[in-house]
């Protein structure tokens, strides 16, 4: 009986120390990249490249920036923001602060936004602005509006990750 109780206690404790989001979601997230028209080359600030539609596994806790290029279309960069997700609050309620600390420190409690990173590009010479689309192709906002809304937070994250020298803003 003593061995069973000890084993049960260790199991419960290890779950609490692991963090719910870490166990359920992991520290990475698959993020799709799409463009209208398809076939745009993308480059992540971290160096990853592909041609849309494509997907990368990215760390949930890391902000990023992706640049879309396609012949005949304006080059566009989109900030990818690591946002706190609802699982953190569930951690605090269900398991106390230990799980929340674990998930917060490894980024598992975050989600990357926008998801997917989907833009409608505009032809070179057009007065239109590129727009950010949701998974169904509906307009969320212009790329410029999205970037302006999240710029301060994302640029701090990118600086912390070593992509921008201290105090230097992006060239977006």
Secondary structure, DSSP 8 states (H G I E B T S, - for coil): -HHHHHHHHHHHHHHHHH-HHHHHH-SEEEEEEEEESS--EEEETTS-EEESSEEEEEETT--EEEEEE-TTB--EEEEEEEEE-THHHHHHHHH-HHHHHHHHHHTTTEEEESSSEEEE--BTT-S---EEE-TTS-EEEEHHHHHHHHHHHHHHHHHHTTSS-TT-----
